[in-house]
Amino acid sequence: MNQPQPIIEVKNLCKFFDLGRGAKLHAVDDVSLTIYKGETLGLVGESGCGKSTLGRVLVRMYDQTSGSYSFEGKTVPPALNSSQRKTFAKQAQMIFQDPYQSLNPRMTVGDIISEGPSIHGLWNGDSRKNEILRWLKRVGLVAEHAMRFPHEFSGGQRQRIGIARSLALNPQFVVCDEPISALDVSVQAQVVTLLQDLQREFGLTYLFIAHSLSMVRYISNRMAVMYLGKVVELGPSEEVYTQPLHPYSEALIAANPFPDPIRERNREHKLLGGEITSPVNPKPGCRFANRCPIATDQCRKETPVLKESKPGRFVACHYR
């Protein structure tokens, strides 16, 4: 059996934002993980935990503060110049969360889809028109949509336009930054099915960021759980969802609603107590310690590292 080949490897990756007067926001703090070719790695966690920031670092919308990053075995510099950024854009792209805000309202759909390839000199003349029509068809739209503007489309249609724009450069790696959270439930499944079809057709690798654990469980091969800038658990999606190791993963999954409304209404909800640790100049120790039911003094003094507790299962906890 062939071993999966890594497309992305990051070690001790950090992204800090300088707030002035010595204060730094640790948005992504000491993250190490590997993403394999052709897989979908799900990334879950509460709002503000650093999921989108990590995705933006991986597609180089943000430069990294420290750590190492390799793409297909080649080191990616911590900061890219404009020429390097342009070249890297052909390999890694992002599908944004809000289809209402991520499309230029002054551009036609055809111009939006063709903007990237035109900048890179890939589509010119007749090929531009043919490629636009091909991508419209591929995402479930029709030729006449090319001359329309974003405000003329529904949310689901706009997200399809955004998907076509992101894939038009034929990237190998795509960050899907909560691509269905702004859509109606009836449309979400259609967009997820489209993403899966495109992944199979073009051999894409996804980092799928979402709040919905059940959706991440369905679409991803592996799941990473993030809390205040750190990955606290990583493993096969089904195992993480049904047998979580980290106390935060347990709490996150316990808060996920049941699909049965009667069962959901009657179940007991256990709310996390404690104060959320500030990600600004954080002190050593587990970021989850103030809210964790099994935390000890060791947890508040020593930062746990992400370690392999069993084959394929990684957890950052002193006691798991």
Rosetta blueprint (number, residue, H / E / L):
1 M L
2 N L
3 Q L
4 P L
5 Q L
6 P E
7 I E
8 I E
9 E E
10 V E
11 K E
12 N E
13 L E
14 C E
15 K E
16 F E
17 F E
18 D E
19 L E
20 G E
21 R L
22 G L
23 A E
24 K E
25 L E
26 H E
27 A E
28 V E
29 D E
30 D E
31 V E
32 S E
33 L E
34 T E
35 I E
36 Y E
37 K L
38 G L
39 E L
40 T E
41 L E
42 G E
43 L E
44 V E
45 G L
46 E L
47 S L
48 G L
49 C L
50 G L
51 K H
52 S H
53 T H
54 L H
55 G H
56 R H
57 V H
58 L H
59 V L
60 R L
61 M L
62 Y L
63 D L
64 Q L
65 T L
66 S E
67 G E
68 S E
69 Y E
70 S E
71 F E
72 E L
73 G L
74 K E
75 T E
76 V L
77 P L
78 P L
79 A L
80 L L
81 N L
82 S H
83 S H
84 Q H
85 R H
86 K H
87 T H
88 F H
89 A L
90 K L
91 Q L
92 A E
93 Q E
94 M E
95 I E
96 F L
97 Q L
98 D L
99 P L
100 Y L
101 Q L
102 S L
103 L L
104 N L
105 P L
106 R L
107 M L
108 T L
109 V H
110 G H
111 D H
112 I H
113 I H
114 S H
115 E H
116 G H
117 P H
118 S H
119 I H
120 H L
121 G L
122 L L
123 W L
124 N L
125 G L
126 D H
127 S H
128 R H
129 K H
130 N H
131 E H
132 I H
133 L H
134 R H
135 W H
136 L H
137 K H
138 R H
139 V L
140 G L
141 L L
142 V L
143 A H
144 E H
145 H H
146 A H
147 M H
148 R L
149 F L
150 P H
151 H H
152 E H
153 F L
154 S L
155 G H
156 G H
157 Q H
158 R H
159 Q H
160 R H
161 I H
162 G H
163 I H
164 A H
165 R H
166 S H
167 L H
168 A L
169 L L
170 N L
171 P L
172 Q L
173 F E
174 V E
175 V E
176 C E
177 D E
178 E L
179 P L
180 I L
181 S L
182 A L
183 L L
184 D L
185 V H
186 S H
187 V H
188 Q H
189 A H
190 Q H
191 V H
192 V H
193 T H
194 L H
195 L H
196 Q H
197 D H
198 L H
199 Q H
200 R H
201 E H
202 F H
203 G L
204 L L
205 T E
206 Y E
207 L E
208 F E
209 I E
210 A L
211 H L
212 S L
213 L H
214 S H
215 M H
216 V H
217 R H
218 Y H
219 I H
220 S L
221 N L
222 R E
223 M E
224 A E
225 V E
226 M E
227 Y E
228 L L
229 G L
230 K E
231 V E
232 V E
233 E E
234 L E
235 G E
236 P E
237 S H
238 E H
239 E H
240 V H
241 Y H
242 T H
243 Q L
244 P L
245 L L
246 H L
247 P H
248 Y H
249 S H
250 E H
251 A H
252 L H
253 I H
254 A H
255 A L
256 N L
257 P L
258 F L
259 P L
260 D L
261 P H
262 I H
263 R H
264 E H
265 R H
266 N H
267 R L
268 E L
269 H L
270 K L
271 L L
272 L L
273 G L
274 G L
275 E L
276 I L
277 T L
278 S L
279 P L
280 V E
281 N L
282 P L
283 K L
284 P L
285 G L
286 C L
287 R L
288 F L
289 A H
290 N H
291 R H
292 C L
293 P L
294 I L
295 A L
296 T L
297 D H
298 Q H
299 C H
300 R H
301 K H
302 E L
303 T L
304 P L
305 V L
306 L L
307 K E
308 E E
309 S E
310 K E
311 P L
312 G L
313 R E
314 F E
315 V E
316 A L
317 C L
318 H L
319 Y L
320 R L
